[in-house]
Amino acid sequence: MASKFEINETKNGGYRFVLKAANGQVISTSQTYKTVVTCKKGIASVKVNATAHVEDQTVEHAELVTLKNPKFELYKDKAGEFRFRLRAKNGQVILSGEGYGTKANCKNGIESIGKNAPDAEVLFIEEKV
């Protein structure tokens, strides 16, 4: 089984996609888009930007190197978990990761996008989420 993007219609009429690894594990989830067309454009953007550089926002401010978009932003949330988001060239967040207990696991999630997204199949799933 190969990795895949699954597009679902949301209960409030929007569309969102998840990127799943070959083993079926969810790697990341998109924002909600108004149409299927814009959702597919989001997927295309993820595929193109899947190997963007990582801006580690968990380091001290003096050590933080601010990168231009596109980029992954690795950060710590209010609960103390490590998360990432992928920003497109225009600065829009196109993908977000789940919370991770360690920075190393969060970085592995980012690497998994680089490995899985570029060649992932795109499927439309009928059930609403």
C-alpha positions in Angstrom: 0.0 0.0 0.0 1.4 3.4 -0.9 1.0 6.7 0.9 -2.1 8.8 0.0 -3.9 12.0 0.4 -7.6 11.5 1.4 -10.0 14.4 0.8 -13.1 14.5 2.9 -16.1 16.8 3.0 -16.6 18.3 6.4 -20.0 18.4 8.1 -20.2 22.2 7.6 -19.6 22.0 3.8 -15.9 22.5 3.5 -13.2 20.1 2.4 -10.0 18.9 4.1 -7.3 16.3 3.4 -5.2 14.0 5.5 -1.8 12.6 4.4 -1.5 8.9 5.4 1.6 6.8 5.3 1.7 3.5 3.6 0.8 1.8 6.9 -2.4 3.9 7.1 -1.1 6.2 9.9 -2.2 9.8 9.6 0.9 12.0 9.2 -0.8 15.4 9.0 -4.0 17.2 8.4 -4.9 20.2 6.3 -6.8 23.3 7.0 -10.5 23.4 5.8 -11.0 24.6 2.3 -14.2 26.0 0.8 -14.1 23.8 -2.4 -12.7 20.5 -3.7 -10.7 22.5 -6.2 -8.9 24.6 -3.6 -8.4 21.5 -1.5 -6.6 19.8 -4.4 -4.5 23.0 -4.9 -3.5 22.6 -1.3 -2.4 19.1 -1.9 -0.4 20.2 -5.0 1.3 22.8 -2.8 2.2 20.2 -0.1 3.7 18.0 -2.8 5.8 20.8 -4.1 6.9 22.1 -0.7 7.2 18.7 1.1 11.0 19.1 1.4 11.0 22.7 2.6 13.5 23.8 5.2 12.6 23.6 8.9 12.5 26.7 11.0 13.0 25.5 14.6 11.0 28.0 16.7 11.8 26.2 20.0 15.4 27.5 20.2 16.3 30.7 22.0 15.3 33.9 20.1 18.9 34.9 19.5 19.6 31.5 17.8 16.4 31.5 15.8 17.1 31.7 12.0 14.0 33.1 10.3 13.5 31.4 7.0 11.5 32.6 4.0 8.4 30.7 3.0 7.8 27.9 2.0 8.9 26.4 5.3 8.0 24.0 8.1 7.7 25.7 11.4 8.6 23.5 14.4 7.2 24.9 17.6 6.0 24.0 21.1 2.3 24.4 21.9 0.6 25.6 25.1 0.5 22.0 26.4 4.2 21.6 25.9 4.0 19.3 22.9 6.1 19.7 19.8 4.1 20.5 16.6 4.8 21.6 13.0 3.0 23.4 10.3 3.9 23.8 6.7 3.6 27.3 5.2 3.3 27.8 1.4 5.2 30.4 -0.4 2.4 32.9 0.2 2.6 32.3 3.9 -0.7 30.3 4.2 -0.6 27.3 6.5 -1.4 24.3 4.3 -0.7 21.5 6.7 -0.4 20.8 10.4 1.0 18.0 12.4 -0.2 16.4 15.6 1.4 17.0 19.0 4.6 15.0 19.7 6.2 14.4 23.1 9.7 15.0 21.7 11.3 17.2 19.2 13.0 14.2 17.6 9.6 12.6 16.9 8.2 15.9 15.5 11.2 16.1 13.1 10.5 12.5 12.1 6.9 13.6 11.2 8.3 16.4 9.0 10.7 13.9 7.3 7.8 11.5 6.7 6.0 14.2 4.8 9.1 14.7 2.6 9.2 11.0 1.9 5.5 10.3 1.5 3.8 13.4 0.0 5.5 13.9 -3.4 4.3 10.7 -4.9 1.1 10.1 -2.8 -2.1 9.2 -4.6 -5.1 11.6 -4.1 -8.4 10.0 -3.2 -11.8 11.5 -2.5 -13.6 9.8 0.5 -17.4 10.0 0.5 -18.0 10.1 4.2 -18.2 13.4 6.0 -15.9 14.3 8.9 
